[in-house]
Amino acid sequence: MTAVVYTIASGKGGTGKTTTTVNLGTALSALGKRVVILDADIGMANLGLVMGLEKHAVTLHEVLGGSAKIDDAIYEGAAGVMVAPCGVSLKGFQNSNPERLKDVMGALVEQFEIMLIDAPAGISKDAVIPMAIADEVILVVNPELSSMADALKTKVLTEMVGGKIKGAIVNRAGMENVDIPKQKVAELLNTRVIGVIPEDPNVRRAAAFKTPLVINTPKSPAAVAYKRIAAQITGATFKEEPENNGKEGFVEKLAKSLFGGRKK
């Protein structure tokens, strides 16, 4: 078993890259895949915060700094996804050498089926390394011109260093009436759009609980979109669970008749 490595990248910060990495990785793991997520955003790491792993003493910072082994910096998240978070201290960042990321990958590729790398935003050296060593890069963009422009630079840079673009995920779609449509995004970036994540207030709520959206509110619009992309990546058939549409099932009706619909 050799992992397929996807780097999740964006041209600018704030596109929802880390949220996408967390939820896509969790959804892939829920499909029965052995998945590991690496936080390569060593300077502005927040993947550990999003997943509630920020208190661990050994992180990817220590591994990239040469003071720990990668097996000691991997923790289990929701749905069995494995995560190697970076720490939140500046000292850990200063001691880290991003060029060691390739060695870390080499130690893990035989243990997992899929590896997701949460890359830093922008086109710095730290951002280029994850794009160069991945099998494919997935761009996370917002449906606005500035995000498109920055993503296009990231795409060009990825191809310059020998990387391959798998496609783009359009995140936070439907925020404004002036959103760039999916087909136009594909044309501007000259790549296919592999999924569209709608604007969803449940994303922020899930972050507050430090739980992936696909676990916290699995039937929410954004969660369903992430699970659809995960199924597409693995070749699985996506089966969307039907919503209740406000109709009471037998259990709900029985509870109301017995307890009068009281809330705890």
C-alpha positions as CSV (number, residue, x, y, z in Angstrom):
1,M,0.0,0.0,0.0
2,T,1.4,3.3,-1.1
3,A,-0.5,6.5,-0.2
4,V,-1.7,8.9,-2.9
5,V,-0.6,12.3,-1.7
6,Y,-2.8,15.4,-2.3
7,T,-1.7,18.8,-1.3
8,I,-4.6,21.2,-0.5
9,A,-3.4,24.7,-1.5
10,S,-4.7,28.2,-2.1
11,G,-3.3,31.4,-3.4
12,K,-4.5,33.5,-0.4
13,G,-5.4,32.9,3.2
14,G,-9.0,32.8,4.3
15,T,-10.4,30.6,1.5
16,G,-11.2,27.7,3.8
17,K,-8.2,25.5,2.9
18,T,-7.8,24.0,6.4
19,T,-11.5,23.5,6.8
20,T,-11.5,21.7,3.5
21,T,-8.5,19.5,4.4
22,V,-10.1,18.5,7.8
23,N,-13.5,17.7,6.4
24,L,-12.2,16.0,3.2
25,G,-9.8,13.9,5.2
26,T,-12.5,12.9,7.8
27,A,-15.0,12.1,5.0
28,L,-12.4,9.9,3.2
29,S,-11.6,8.1,6.5
30,A,-15.4,7.5,7.1
31,L,-15.4,5.7,3.7
32,G,-13.0,3.2,5.1
33,K,-9.8,4.6,3.7
34,R,-6.7,4.8,5.8
35,V,-6.0,8.6,5.8
36,V,-3.4,10.8,7.4
37,I,-3.4,14.6,7.4
38,L,-0.1,16.6,7.6
39,D,-0.2,20.3,8.7
40,A,2.5,21.8,6.5
41,D,1.5,25.4,7.4
42,I,4.3,25.4,10.0
43,G,4.3,29.2,10.4
44,M,0.5,29.8,10.8
45,A,-0.6,26.4,11.9
46,N,-4.2,26.0,13.0
47,L,-5.2,22.5,11.9
48,G,-4.5,21.3,15.4
49,L,-6.7,24.0,16.8
50,V,-9.6,23.1,14.5
51,M,-9.4,19.4,15.5
52,G,-8.8,20.0,19.2
53,L,-5.2,18.6,19.1
54,E,-3.4,21.8,20.2
55,K,-2.4,20.6,23.7
56,H,-0.1,17.7,22.5
57,A,3.5,18.3,23.3
58,V,4.9,16.5,20.3
59,T,3.9,17.8,16.9
60,L,5.1,18.0,13.4
61,H,7.2,21.0,14.5
62,E,9.3,18.7,16.7
63,V,9.6,16.2,13.8
64,L,10.7,18.8,11.3
65,G,13.1,20.2,13.9
66,G,14.7,16.8,14.3
67,S,13.8,16.2,18.0
68,A,11.0,13.6,17.5
69,K,9.9,10.8,15.2
70,I,6.8,11.2,13.1
71,D,5.1,8.2,14.7
72,D,5.1,10.1,18.0
73,A,3.4,13.1,16.4
74,I,0.4,11.4,14.9
75,Y,-3.0,11.4,16.7
76,E,-6.3,9.9,15.9
77,G,-9.2,12.3,15.0
78,A,-12.9,11.8,14.3
79,A,-13.9,8.8,12.1
80,G,-10.4,7.4,12.6
81,V,-8.5,9.9,10.5
82,M,-4.9,10.3,11.6
83,V,-3.4,13.8,12.0
84,A,0.1,15.2,12.3
85,P,-0.6,18.7,13.5
86,C,2.0,21.5,13.9
87,G,2.3,23.3,17.3
88,V,1.2,26.8,18.0
89,S,4.5,28.1,19.5
90,L,6.9,30.4,17.6
91,K,9.8,28.5,19.0
92,G,8.6,25.3,17.3
93,F,8.2,27.2,14.0
94,Q,11.7,28.6,14.3
95,N,13.2,25.1,14.8
96,S,11.3,23.5,11.9
97,N,12.9,22.7,8.6
98,P,10.2,22.4,5.9
99,E,12.6,20.5,3.7
100,R,12.3,17.5,6.0
101,L,8.7,17.1,5.0
102,K,9.7,14.8,2.2
103,D,11.4,12.5,4.7
104,V,8.3,12.5,6.8
105,M,6.2,11.5,3.8
106,G,8.6,8.7,3.0
107,A,8.1,7.3,6.5
108,L,4.4,7.3,6.1
109,V,3.4,6.5,2.5
110,E,3.5,2.8,3.1
111,Q,1.2,3.0,6.1
112,F,-1.7,4.9,4.5
113,E,-3.8,4.9,1.4
114,I,-4.4,8.7,1.2
115,M,-2.3,11.5,2.5
116,L,-3.6,15.1,2.6
117,I,-1.1,18.0,3.2
118,D,-2.5,21.3,4.4
119,A,-0.1,23.7,2.6
120,P,0.6,27.3,3.6
121,A,-1.2,30.0,1.6
122,G,0.8,32.0,-0.9
123,I,3.8,31.3,-3.0
124,S,6.7,31.2,-0.4
125,K,9.3,28.5,-0.3
126,D,7.4,26.8,2.5
127,A,4.3,26.6,0.3
128,V,6.2,25.4,-2.8
129,I,7.6,22.3,-1.1
130,P,4.3,20.6,-0.4
131,M,3.1,21.4,-4.0
132,A,6.3,19.9,-5.5
133,I,6.2,16.6,-3.6
134,A,2.5,15.8,-3.9
135,D,1.1,13.5,-6.5
136,E,-1.6,16.0,-7.1
137,V,-2.6,19.5,-5.9
138,I,-6.1,20.5,-5.1
139,L,-6.8,24.3,-5.2
140,V,-9.3,25.8,-2.8
141,V,-10.8,29.0,-4.1
142,N,-13.6,31.4,-3.3
143,P,-15.9,32.5,-6.2
144,E,-14.3,36.0,-6.5
145,L,-11.8,37.5,-8.8
146,S,-9.0,38.2,-6.3
147,S,-9.1,34.5,-5.2
148,M,-9.1,33.4,-8.8
149,A,-6.0,35.5,-9.5
150,D,-4.1,34.2,-6.6
151,A,-5.1,30.6,-7.3
152,L,-3.9,31.0,-10.9
153,K,-0.5,32.1,-9.6
154,T,-0.4,29.0,-7.4
155,K,-1.4,26.8,-10.3
156,V,1.3,28.2,-12.5
157,L,3.9,27.8,-9.8
158,T,2.9,24.2,-9.1
159,E,3.4,23.4,-12.7
160,M,6.7,25.2,-12.8
161,V,8.1,23.0,-10.0
162,G,6.8,19.8,-11.7
163,G,3.6,19.4,-9.7
164,K,0.2,18.3,-11.1
165,I,-3.1,20.0,-10.5
166,K,-6.0,17.7,-9.8
167,G,-8.6,20.4,-9.9
168,A,-10.3,23.1,-7.8
169,I,-12.8,23.2,-5.0
170,V,-15.0,26.3,-5.0
171,N,-15.6,27.1,-1.3
172,R,-18.2,29.4,0.3
173,A,-20.3,29.5,-2.9
174,G,-23.5,31.6,-2.7
175,M,-22.1,34.3,-0.5
176,E,-23.0,37.0,-3.0
177,N,-25.1,37.4,-6.1
178,V,-21.9,38.3,-7.9
179,D,-20.3,34.9,-7.4
180,I,-18.3,33.7,-10.3
181,P,-20.1,30.6,-11.7
182,K,-18.5,27.1,-11.6
183,Q,-18.0,27.0,-15.3
184,K,-16.2,30.4,-15.4
185,V,-14.0,29.2,-12.5
186,A,-12.9,26.2,-14.6
187,E,-12.2,28.5,-17.5
188,L,-10.2,31.1,-15.5
189,L,-8.0,28.4,-13.9
190,N,-8.0,26.1,-16.9
191,T,-8.7,23.1,-14.7
192,R,-11.8,21.2,-13.7
193,V,-13.9,22.0,-10.7
194,I,-14.2,18.9,-8.6
195,G,-16.7,20.2,-6.1
196,V,-18.6,23.3,-4.9
197,I,-19.0,23.9,-1.1
198,P,-21.9,26.2,-0.3
199,E,-21.8,28.9,2.3
200,D,-23.0,27.2,5.5
201,P,-23.3,28.7,9.0
202,N,-22.7,25.1,10.4
203,V,-19.1,25.4,9.4
204,R,-18.4,28.0,12.1
205,R,-20.5,26.1,14.6
206,A,-18.5,22.9,14.0
207,A,-15.2,24.9,14.4
208,A,-16.4,26.2,17.8
209,F,-16.9,22.5,18.9
210,K,-13.5,21.6,17.4
211,T,-15.3,18.9,15.4
212,P,-15.2,18.3,11.7
213,L,-18.4,19.5,10.0
214,V,-19.0,16.1,8.4
215,I,-19.3,14.7,11.9
216,N,-20.9,17.6,13.8
217,T,-23.7,18.2,11.3
218,P,-23.4,15.5,8.6
219,K,-26.6,16.4,6.7
220,S,-25.7,20.1,6.4
221,P,-25.2,21.4,2.9
222,A,-21.5,21.9,3.2
223,A,-21.0,18.5,4.9
224,V,-22.9,16.8,2.1
225,A,-20.7,18.6,-0.5
226,Y,-17.5,17.5,1.2
227,K,-18.7,13.9,1.4
228,R,-19.6,14.0,-2.3
229,I,-16.1,15.1,-3.2
230,A,-14.6,12.3,-1.0
231,A,-16.7,9.7,-2.8
232,Q,-15.6,11.1,-6.1
233,I,-11.9,10.8,-5.2
234,T,-12.3,7.2,-4.1
235,G,-14.6,6.2,-6.9
236,A,-17.3,5.3,-4.4
237,T,-21.0,5.8,-5.0
238,F,-22.3,8.7,-3.1
239,K,-25.5,8.1,-1.2
240,E,-27.1,11.1,0.3
241,E,-29.2,10.5,3.3
242,P,-32.8,11.8,2.8
243,E,-33.7,14.8,4.9
244,N,-36.7,14.6,7.2
245,N,-38.1,17.8,5.6
246,G,-39.9,18.6,8.9
247,K,-41.9,15.4,8.9
248,E,-42.0,13.5,12.2
249,G,-41.0,9.9,12.2
250,F,-42.6,7.2,14.4
251,V,-40.1,7.7,17.2
252,E,-40.6,11.5,17.3
253,K,-44.4,11.1,17.3
254,L,-44.3,8.5,20.1
255,A,-42.0,10.7,22.2
256,K,-44.3,13.7,21.8
257,S,-47.4,11.6,22.7
258,L,-45.7,10.3,25.8
259,F,-43.9,13.4,27.0
260,G,-45.8,16.2,25.4
261,G,-42.8,17.4,23.4
262,R,-40.9,18.6,26.6
263,K,-37.4,19.8,26.1
264,K,-34.6,19.0,28.6
